[in-house]
Amino acid sequence: MHNRPKNRKQQIIALGLDFLQTHGYENFSYQDISRELGITKASIHHHFPKKCDLGIALCEAIEEWHENQFRELRHNQTSALETLQTYMDQLATYVVGESRVCPLSSLQSDITLLPDAMYQAIKRLDQHEIDFIAEQLERGREAGELHFQGESENQALIVVLSCKGALQYARIHGDKVFSDTVKQLLSSMKQ
């Protein structure tokens, strides 16, 4: 998600994503954005009248980034196992070691404080990620390279929860926690 913003609205979204990952949604304000970009709060309100509007735009930006990554992974035509490994490697590269949290996890941590419109946007975003993982898991099961019990979507939840939890633990215990978790998770599905 490290694209160079082209216009003011994109600059606000890019900085909002940065604050989301480093401070959390509830811990940054339009004042923080205006100070960092050297613009007035009115300029931010012009593009995003309420912070909820910015929050939904952040969800849409994350989903767009996910979809671009998913499209590229699908296009590579590798095995499902390799696709999942690449996805997890990208997740680690994007988050681990940068004092950042997964933007989706950051939003989820504030879920009880967010308006319903944001709740719905986050829920769609969650499902978008789970659907991609489930698609790869089913493809791997059909090819005989992955083995697991139950529905692909349930296994996708296990994968996502394991990865997101490992990312959080890695912030305290080091990057090896994430890589070991991914290795164990993928190994358990290959047997």
Buried (B, 14 or more C-beta within 10 A) or exposed (E): BEEEEEEBBBBBBBBBBBBBBBBBBBEBBBEBBBEBBEBEEEBBBEBBEEBBBBBBBBBBBBBEBBEEBBEEBBEEEEBBBBBBBBBBEEBBEBBBEEEBBBBBBBBBBBEEEBEEBBBEBBEEBBEBBBBBBBBBBBBBBEEEBBEBEEEBBEBBBBBBEBBBBBBBEBBEEEBEBBBBBBEEBBEEBEE
